[in-house]
Structure formats: structure tokens, C-alpha cells
């Protein structure tokens, strides 16, 4: 299993993160100072690290504005609060279907399964209650998505 | 008189192929919508056509990033044919999602290089931006550029935009300088008077207000605005026309058809 996190390089505007911060402010929460947005992809199947790197660099990240991090085990603890949003089991993940097709187009023919998700790093002194409020009100549609606070 | 044949490449999610076909037909060309799977099965079919068009739309649902999945598919399965077609000097156009595909597979800014060295990223607003905007086709640039698609357009034109990922970003300043020097930046967002615009007339935050570029030879052209949505004066909210009853889009498609003839 490889988890590939995509991030906006520092010199470029993280429009999605800024939009989420503005949404957080609009519901009256002032504790969050900055939001960084990372879409992520979890790839299961018989692929090696070099193939995961090809998938990350050729397909999942933009060569100009984005970078990527690949992990295959537990992730390092972050100083910021993190909210991760994923589809619940049984909900069709249409983006993952496109990713699987595109991995085959890259010439990587082994069978893979893909899960997609969204990760938000919230900088600031934010309580667990506030994080729950942000997740439920803004980031996750809890009918079809689940969220984890880290 | 020679009938000009246009291949309009479509895939899952493409939604401007009918309008693009109609636009070319209005310019007396014969246009055919061809699904990418059909072209992959018979790759040399591409050389039966005189013009190649990548229409707007939401190929593969804009999954991962707009145009990314289709660009990856084309590059890996049709790359050498597309490159050969482009280097032959035949006209190629990418509109909106089609422009994103051309840039992300690296056919623009330079098909010889065929490598991604620029991108179209998320609008500064992080929203889908949909409105009529003005474009500057600076006289100097227009007359000196090799672009076959933008010949004889007025200094300022208007076209509609509709996109969420239209912010053009070159790899570095050196590339930007090169694009400027070679007069490859054929359209820039502007005010009605040709001044540098602010949002919302600058819809996405593009570097130097870039809205459309071509390759050095001038046959491969990509733009975020939709010329196929302004073929008739009546399509404009103020019913403004160019050359009588037509919109500016008509002049763009006609240029390519006339070039082939």
C-alpha cells in the first residue's frame, strides 16, 4: 500500500486552502489561522515504490505547481491539527475509477485499487470540539463521507 | 474546391464537441466527432484530417485535475501520432479543457519538445468563473505572430469563459520571456479599453493575463475562452457582432479553414 499526498508548492497560491479558511471564518470560528489542503490517494495492489513515484509525478501531481509525498506506513505526527475526509465503505469513488484507468494508461498493468481523500492541515490553537464542527459543517458530507481528526 | 476535414476528438465527459463541429461547418469544413477509443484502434486515421480540435468540456469529470487524465491517455497511447500531426504544420486547436489537455501533455508551448513546461491551475477565486470577458490581441503581437488562428482580428475582442482551472503558469521567467519574445502569447485578458483588468474581467489570475498561446510555428493554438460559443452576433448579450451577423469566434475558425485551403 502506498499513500500519496499532493501539496501546492510554497511559491504558489493554495486556492482551495484559502477558500476553506474563508469558509471557516464565515461560520464564526476565529481560532484557525491558516489551512493547507492536500488531496491524497491510497493505492493498494502489486506495485513497487518506483511505480508509485511514476504515478505520483506523471499523473497525480502537477509538474509546475505541486509536489508529492509518498508513504507506506504510519505517518509522522504533525504540529497542526489534521482533518482527513474519505468516502464511507460502499460509496462509489468515481475519481478512484479514473485514477485506476489512468494508471493503466501509464503502462502499469498490475491490478490496483485506489481510495481518494482530502486532508486539511489547520494551523492555530483549535479545540477538538471546533475541529468536529468544522468537519461536519464544512468539510465532510457525513451521509457518504467519514472524517478523522488527527 | 478542397473540402477541409476536421477531427474533433471526444472522450468521456467532453461537452463542447457539437458546438465545435457546428463552428467548423459554418466555415465550410467537414467536421467529424471521433471518440478517443476509436482513434486508438486506428491511430493513422488522424492523418486523413486537415485540422485537429480538442473541444471544451469535462473530460473524465475533471478527475485529478482538468484535462490530466485525457492528456495522460493521449500522450501514452497516441503521443507519436499527435506530435507528428502537429509538426506537419496542420492546424491544431485546444479550447478550454482542450487547452488544458494540450498544455498538460506538453504539445504547447512547443510540440517539438512535447513536455509539460507550463500549466493551467486553479482560479485564484477557487471557483468556477463563467462570464463574457475582453481579450487583447495586441496589434504588434497579432501582426508579428505566426499564429494562423488569430489573423486579422481587431485589437480587442470579446468571448465567453467558463472554467475553474484557467490560471496559466509557465515553468519559469525564462520561458515567459521566450513566449513574449516569440509573440506566442496571442490573447491576454483585458478591459474593454485594452488596459490590464482586475477580477472579474481577469477571471483566474493568469501570469501576465495570458488567455491563449500558440507554438512558435503558429499552427498549434490553445485558449481558455470559448470561440465556438460566439459564432453569431445574437449569442452576445448586447448582440454585438463582427463582420455583420457573425461573432469573433467565426473569424478564428475561418482562419484555420482558409489556411488549409
Interface residues (C-beta under 8 A of the other chain):
Chain A: X12 X13 X15 X16 X18 X19 X58 X59 X60 X62 X63 X64 X65 X94 X95 X98 X99 X101 X102 X105 X106 X107
Chain B: X60 X61 X63 X64 X65 X68 X69 X72 X73 X76 X77 X104 X116 X117 X118 X119 X121 X122 X123 X124 X125 X126 X127 X169 X170 X171 X205
